[in-house]
Amino acid sequence: MQSNGNQTIQGLVGEALRESTDLAQKEFTLFKTEVSQNMRTLFMGLAMVVAAAVFAIAAVMLLTESLVEWLATVVNSEALAALIVGGVLAVIAIGLGLWGKNAMTASSLTPQRTMRSLKRDAEVLSERGA
């Protein structure tokens, strides 16, 4: 009788190990996929920050001088015209920079689906063991 019990226990342990291995492989695959997607999002955010810098530099180089000169004729002050133009360009650059920074938040790098799946698997395994 005891040898049958041992074989049954060994079979159950073997099956549990196989299922655990399969589960771990699936979780790792999900983790890799999610991290890869999050890295793409991170690089897109970084690209937005770079684009913000390029637009800010291009705007400063191409428009500042001519815009300041035109505005100086309207407000009769070159200093005030330079202040107004510089302020508008700074607001645009800050807006683009914040948009890019928002895309790169640390929370967007957390593998949410993997974490939920692992928690669910742990619950299922603890229910089986009980």
Secondary structure, DSSP 8 states (H G I E B T S, - for coil): -HHHHHHHHHHHHHHHHHHHHHHHHHHHHHHHHHHHHHHHHHHHHHHHHHHHHHHHHHHHHHHHHHHHHHHHHHHT-HHHHHHHHHHHHHHHHHHHHHHHHHHT-GGGGS-HHHHHHHHHHHHHHHHHH-
